[in-house]
Amino acid sequence: MQKDFDGWNERKKVLENRRRGILFKEGEIWWCSVGINIGEESCGKGGIFRRPILVIKKLSEANCIGIPISTKIKIGTWFTDIVIKGQIQTVLLYQIRMFSVKRFQRRLTVLDSAEFSRIKEKLEALLELSHNHQSIGSGSVGDPKNSDNDSNLVYNVNMFSRENLHHAYFIEGERAAVLADIDAFMQDAFGIVRQGHPDVHFAEYESLGIDESRGLQDMQSMRPVQGDRKIFILAADSITSEAQNSLLKVFEEPTPGTHFFIVSSSERILLPTLRSRLVVLSHPSARKNDAQKSAESEARKFIPMSPKARLEFVAHMIEEKDKAKAEEFLQAVIAELARGGGAKKNAAALKELLALARYLKDRAPSVKLILERVALLRYE
């Protein structure tokens, strides 16, 4: 579709001559004449070229830092979902920019303080990561539109720098391959061999729970036995919600010289609150593995089925009680429904599916009840 740059230029002249004061606050969402922009930059729609924006920072009475919002559901590092008047929408974090209030049309709504804080925390973590990543000289932040899994930074072991080492990494990928790269980095950078070193704690978990997380809190507060740093390498199939919440303080205010490397097959096991405190990387071994391809294929078959057929379809997953497989399948259903114009038509179902995805992260979720509910929802 050809962009109406001439129409937007005429509209800009009108906006420039506006002389009215607007009272606005951080956390509010406004209809804003975003305009027609180039490339993948966010554009407005309609006669006044408008799109909702979230006011993230008030600079003055006349200007703010804002983030455009889309009705299309997108899943990835540089996106986060919110609900506006019952409809799931996506905050396009990578499109953050300054806006003049001359562009503002009317206030749409205001986020509650907890939701606004969640978005700010995620944005702060991403901007910190961008700065660290570029200062190391190992490339640029992955393109949210063109990345293979549309969710993470492209993995590069050179991001692990002795001088710029972040306190907490989450690395998505095949366990043995990721551990081999971490081992190689530690030996090259610090002369540390994982096996037998007193300041390296390595543990593998089927499910990392609250008791294990409390133990980690105690261990990370201790002084190193040798040198000036402690390394924690944790490989986990899943992490309970209680454990993730208990680790928030650890990653928010880390003990100096302490570094965590968490390895798992999918970053989808993370709650948004914990995720915002981690540098999330995608190892090459994680890209479109067989489990993801299978889940995507199953989701495409599953959605058009009748409720009865869907119940029969998920019966084997219920019988297996495989939480990780159920999470992969549920995320694939969400992604499939959100494709194209499906997000608007399936807004109610997507809202419930996102809630079910969060329930699956609880310590002992009922995979049976969750998958049965997924099967009985109405999809357009």
C-alpha positions in Angstrom: 0.0 0.0 0.0 1.3 3.4 -1.0 1.9 5.8 1.9 0.1 9.2 1.8 3.1 11.4 2.5 1.4 14.4 0.9 -1.7 14.1 3.0 0.4 13.8 6.1 2.4 16.9 5.2 -0.8 18.9 5.0 -1.9 17.6 8.4 1.5 18.5 9.9 1.0 22.1 8.9 -2.3 22.2 10.9 -0.8 20.5 13.9 2.2 22.9 13.9 -0.1 25.9 14.2 -2.0 24.5 17.1 -2.0 26.7 20.2 -3.5 24.8 23.1 -2.2 23.5 26.4 -2.9 19.9 27.2 -2.7 18.4 30.7 -1.2 14.9 30.5 0.6 12.5 32.9 3.0 9.6 32.6 1.1 6.2 32.3 -1.7 7.7 30.2 -2.5 6.4 26.7 -3.4 9.1 24.2 -4.7 9.0 20.6 -1.8 10.8 18.8 -1.2 11.9 15.2 1.8 9.8 14.7 1.8 10.5 11.0 3.2 8.6 8.0 6.8 7.5 8.5 9.4 5.6 6.5 10.5 2.0 6.5 9.3 0.0 9.5 8.7 3.1 11.6 5.2 3.1 13.2 2.5 5.0 11.2 -0.9 6.4 12.1 -4.2 5.6 10.4 -7.2 7.5 9.2 -7.7 11.1 8.2 -5.7 12.4 11.1 -3.0 9.6 10.9 -3.6 8.6 14.5 -2.4 5.7 16.7 -2.4 5.2 20.5 0.8 6.0 22.4 1.8 5.4 26.0 3.3 8.4 27.7 6.4 6.8 29.3 8.2 10.1 30.4 6.9 13.7 30.6 9.7 16.0 29.5 7.8 19.3 29.7 4.3 20.7 29.3 4.9 20.4 25.6 6.8 17.2 25.0 7.1 13.6 26.2 8.7 10.3 25.5 6.1 7.9 24.2 5.8 4.4 22.8 3.3 3.6 20.0 0.8 0.8 20.5 -0.5 -1.7 18.0 -3.7 -3.8 17.9 -1.7 -6.7 16.4 -0.4 -9.1 19.0 3.4 -9.5 18.7 5.5 -11.8 20.8 9.2 -11.0 21.5 11.8 -9.1 23.5 10.8 -5.7 22.2 7.1 -6.2 22.6 4.8 -6.4 25.7 1.0 -6.9 25.8 -1.5 -4.8 27.6 -5.3 -4.8 27.7 -7.1 -1.6 26.7 -10.8 -1.6 27.2 -11.0 -5.4 27.0 -8.8 -5.7 23.9 -5.3 -7.1 24.0 -2.8 -4.8 22.3 1.0 -4.6 22.0 3.3 -1.9 23.2 6.0 -1.5 20.6 9.0 -0.9 22.8 11.5 -0.6 20.0 9.5 2.4 18.5 10.1 4.6 21.6 10.6 8.3 20.6 9.8 11.9 21.5 6.3 13.4 20.8 5.0 16.9 20.8 1.7 17.3 22.6 0.6 19.2 19.5 0.0 15.7 18.1 -2.3 14.6 20.9 -6.0 14.2 20.1 -7.7 12.8 23.2 -6.9 10.6 26.1 -7.9 7.0 25.7 -7.2 5.5 29.1 -4.6 5.3 31.9 -2.6 2.2 33.0 -2.7 1.1 36.6 0.5 1.7 38.5 1.5 -2.0 38.6 1.1 -2.4 34.8 3.0 0.9 34.1 5.9 -0.2 36.4 6.1 -3.5 34.6 6.5 -1.8 31.2 9.1 0.7 32.6 11.1 -2.1 34.1 11.2 -4.1 30.9 12.1 -1.0 28.9 14.9 0.0 31.3 16.4 -3.5 31.1 16.2 -3.5 27.3 17.9 -0.1 27.0 20.6 -1.1 29.4 21.2 -4.2 27.3 21.3 -2.2 24.1 24.0 0.1 25.6 26.1 -2.8 26.9 25.7 -4.8 23.7 26.9 -2.0 21.5 29.8 -1.0 23.8 31.2 -4.5 23.5 31.3 -4.2 19.7 29.7 -7.5 19.0 26.9 -6.4 16.8 23.5 -4.6 17.1 20.3 -5.5 18.8 18.3 -8.1 16.9 15.6 -6.6 14.5 12.3 -7.3 16.2 10.7 -7.8 12.8 13.2 -10.0 11.1 14.8 -12.2 13.8 14.3 -15.9 13.2 12.2 -16.5 16.3 10.9 -12.9 16.6 11.7 -12.9 20.3 15.4 -12.5 21.3 18.8 -11.0 20.6 20.9 -13.1 18.2 23.3 -15.1 20.3 27.0 -14.3 20.2 29.4 -15.6 22.7 31.5 -12.5 22.3 28.8 -10.6 24.2 30.3 -12.3 27.3 33.0 -9.7 28.1 35.2 -9.8 31.2 34.9 -6.0 31.4 31.2 -5.7 30.6 29.8 -8.9 32.1 26.2 -8.5 33.1 25.1 -9.9 36.5 22.3 -12.2 35.1 21.8 -13.9 31.7 19.1 -16.2 30.5 20.2 -18.3 27.5 17.6 -20.2 25.5 19.0 -23.2 23.7 20.0 -26.8 23.7 21.6 -27.4 27.2 24.8 -29.2 26.2 25.6 -26.6 23.5 25.0 -23.6 25.7 27.0 -25.0 28.6 29.9 -25.8 26.3 30.0 -22.1 25.3 29.7 -20.8 28.9 32.6 -23.1 29.9 34.7 -21.9 27.0 34.1 -18.2 28.0 34.8 -18.8 31.7 38.1 -20.5 30.9 39.2 -17.9 28.4 38.2 -14.9 30.4 38.9 -15.9 34.0 40.8 -19.2 33.8 37.9 -20.9 35.6 37.0 -24.5 35.0 33.4 -25.2 36.1 34.0 -28.7 37.5 35.4 -28.6 41.0 35.8 -24.8 41.4 34.7 -23.5 44.8 33.2 -20.3 43.4 31.2 -21.9 40.6 27.8 -23.4 41.5 26.3 -25.6 38.8 22.9 -27.3 39.2 20.3 -28.9 37.0 16.6 -28.9 37.7 13.6 -30.4 36.2 11.7 -27.6 38.0 13.5 -25.0 40.0 11.2 -24.3 43.1 11.0 -22.0 46.0 13.3 -24.0 48.3 16.0 -24.1 45.6 15.7 -20.3 45.0 16.0 -19.5 48.7 19.2 -21.6 48.8 20.5 -19.6 45.8 19.8 -16.4 47.7 21.8 -17.5 50.6 24.7 -18.8 48.5 25.0 -15.6 46.4 25.3 -13.5 49.5 28.5 -15.3 50.6 32.0 -14.1 49.9 34.0 -15.8 47.1 36.5 -18.5 48.3 39.0 -17.6 45.6 39.3 -14.3 43.6 36.6 -11.7 43.5 33.6 -13.3 41.8 31.1 -16.1 42.1 29.5 -17.8 39.1 26.1 -19.6 39.2 25.1 -21.8 36.2 21.6 -23.1 36.5 20.0 -25.4 33.9 16.2 -25.7 34.3 13.4 -27.2 32.3 11.0 -24.9 34.3 11.0 -22.4 37.1 7.9 -22.0 39.4 6.2 -18.6 39.8 7.1 -18.6 43.5 10.7 -19.2 42.7 10.8 -16.5 40.1 9.2 -14.0 42.5 11.7 -14.9 45.2 14.6 -14.3 42.9 13.5 -10.8 41.9 15.5 -9.1 44.7 18.6 -11.2 43.8 18.6 -9.9 40.2 17.5 -6.4 41.2 20.2 -5.8 43.7 23.0 -8.4 42.9 25.9 -9.0 45.2 29.0 -7.4 43.7 31.0 -9.9 41.6 28.1 -12.4 41.3 27.0 -13.6 37.9 24.1 -15.9 36.9 23.8 -17.9 33.7 20.3 -19.6 33.5 20.0 -22.1 30.7 16.6 -23.4 29.4 15.1 -24.6 26.2 12.7 -21.7 26.0 12.5 -18.1 27.3 8.7 -18.6 27.6 9.2 -20.1 31.0 10.0 -16.6 32.4 7.5 -14.3 34.1 7.6 -10.7 32.7 8.8 -9.3 36.0 11.9 -11.6 36.2 12.5 -11.4 32.5 12.9 -7.6 32.7 15.9 -8.1 35.1 17.8 -10.5 32.8 19.7 -10.3 29.6 17.9 -12.8 27.4 19.8 -14.4 24.6 18.9 -17.0 22.0 21.6 -19.6 21.3 21.7 -20.9 17.7 20.6 -24.3 18.9 17.3 -22.8 20.1 16.1 -21.6 16.7 13.1 -23.5 15.5 13.9 -26.8 17.1 11.8 -29.8 16.4 9.5 -29.2 19.4 8.7 -25.7 18.3 8.0 -26.8 14.7 5.8 -29.6 16.0 3.9 -27.2 18.3 3.3 -24.7 15.5 2.0 -27.5 13.2 -0.3 -28.8 15.9 -1.6 -25.4 16.6 -2.6 -24.8 13.0 -4.5 -28.1 12.9 -6.0 -27.6 16.4 -7.7 -24.2 16.0 -10.2 -25.0 13.2 -11.4 -28.2 14.9 -14.7 -28.6 16.8 -14.5 -28.4 20.6 -15.0 -32.2 20.8 -12.2 -32.8 18.3 -9.9 -30.4 20.2 -10.5 -32.3 23.4 -9.5 -35.5 21.7 -6.4 -33.8 20.2 -5.0 -32.7 23.6 -5.8 -36.0 25.3 -2.3 -37.3 24.8 -0.7 -34.2 26.2 -3.0 -34.4 29.3 -2.0 -38.1 29.7 1.7 -37.3 29.4 1.4 -34.4 32.0 4.3 -32.8 30.2 4.2 -29.2 31.4 7.0 -27.9 29.1 5.2 -29.4 26.0 1.9 -27.9 27.1 3.5 -24.5 27.4 5.1 -24.8 24.0 1.7 -25.8 22.5 -0.2 -23.0 24.2 2.3 -20.4 23.1 2.0 -21.7 19.5 -1.8 -21.4 19.7 -1.5 -17.8 20.9 1.0 -16.9 18.1 -1.2 -18.6 15.4 -4.4 -16.8 16.6 -2.5 -13.5 16.6 -1.4 -13.8 12.9 -2.8 -11.4 10.4 -6.1 -9.9 11.5 -6.7 -12.7 14.0 -5.9 -10.7 17.1 -8.9 -8.4 16.8 -11.3 -11.3 16.1 -10.0 -13.5 18.9 -9.3 -10.7 21.5 -11.5 -12.4 24.2 -9.9 -15.9 23.6 -6.4 -14.4 23.5 -6.9 -12.6 26.8 -7.9 -15.9 28.4 -5.1 -17.9 26.7 -2.5 -15.4 28.1 -3.9 -15.9 31.6 -3.8 -19.7 31.1 -0.2 -19.4 30.0 0.6 -17.6 33.3 -1.2 -20.3 35.3 1.0 -23.0 33.6 4.0 -21.3 35.2 2.6 -22.0 38.7 4.3 -24.5 41.0 1.8 -27.3 40.4 -0.6 -26.3 37.6 -3.3 -28.6 36.4 -2.3 -29.3 32.9 -5.5 -31.2 32.4 -7.8 -28.3 33.4 -5.8 -25.8 31.4 -5.6 -27.8 28.2 -9.3 -28.7 28.4 -10.2 -25.0 28.8 -8.0 -24.2 25.7 -9.9 -26.8 23.8 -13.3 -25.4 24.7 -12.6 -21.7 23.9 -14.2 -20.2 20.9 -11.9 -19.2 18.0 -12.8 -17.2 14.9 
